[in-house]
Amino acid sequence: MKIVRMISIVLLGSAMAAQAAEPLAVAPVEFREVAQTYSAEGLVEATRQSTVSAQISGRVKEILFDVGDRVKAGQLILRIDEREAAQAVAGSQAQLAQAQANLDNAKATYARAKQLYAQKFISQAALDKAQADYQVAAGQAAASHAGANQAGLTRAYTAVTAPYGGVVAARHVEVGEMVKPGQPLMTGFDPSEMRVLVSVPQYKLAEIGKHPEVTVEVPTLNRYIKATSVVVQPLADARTHATEVRVYLPANEPGIYPGMFVRAYFVVGKVRRLMLPASAVLHRSELVAVYVVDETGGVKLRQVRLGETSTDGGVEVLAGVNPGEKVALDPVKAGMRGK
């Protein structure tokens, strides 16, 4: 046991010595020109989001997807009992067959009447009646044909399909429930296209400009996302006098979904500030500090006062360090070195 313990101590000492020999990654504290921003809180929403509603009355027969499921465009998501619609199709087809038979008979009668009129066997009135009967039969056949098409279309409404590929956000019905035209069935959204809605006060519109540069912060993911495009709506809310701005995010951005809280940073100018990397800051309870690394490689913990965080991963330092000093990028490793 003593030999094993001695070996463990030797190995631990070797590891600590190797770690001490490894140089620390550092970055200088320097003045940089950074973007001066105006921040506004917003919510994420899907660019394409819709609710599929019933187009016929009937009982829900089958539900193939639930909340959170991915659906492809044109895929069957819900089925309504089609027996009533099938009976309507059969009835319309029977009416169409009857109307077509009447049309064929009226057409033949009109053709014979024309021959008899040419031979002076019937009067003009008889010919006119045969022609009128033929036209009425043709109109009835056309109406029956339209009715059959309408019945077939109604039957197709029993199979509810996805208008585009996406994710099911809500399901509004259960199997066996009776639905009617216009009743919501499912709500879905396309996760590949997201945008952020923010309200900007009237007095800030001139500063952000017509084509603003925006970076979106997602606090829950600790990530900044650069917007691909921005649309400033040409109207304001009559109560708040704020204008809605739509900030579009890159396609297929991972981890983003509707309803998330975010912050949008609009660039309104440039400013020169003393900056250091945000990763170098150590937060211990109420202590905010960095490890300053001198020319000999020694480290010293120094308390700092910070300002605003920039969208490029830097943070403004107001007091505690001087320009040109170097700080450790890994405070944990630097703390072990300093002990």
Secondary structure, 3 states (H helix, E strand, C coil): CHHHHHHHHHHHHHHHHHHHHCCCCEEECEEEEEEEEEEEEEEEEECCEEEEECCCCEEEEEECCCCCCEECCCCEEEEECCHHHHHHHHHHHHHHHHHHHHHHHHHHHHHHHHHHHHCCCCCHHHHHHHHHHHHHHHHHHHHHHHHHHHHHHHHHCCEEECCCCEEEEEECCCCCCEECCCCEEEEEECCCCEEEEEEEEHHHHHHHCCCCCEEEEECCCCEEEECCEEEEEEEECCCCCEEEEEEECCCCCCCCCCCCEEEEEEEEEEEEEEEEEHHHCEEECCEEEEEEECCCCCEEEEECEEEEECCCCEEEEEECCCCCCEEECCHHHHHHHHC
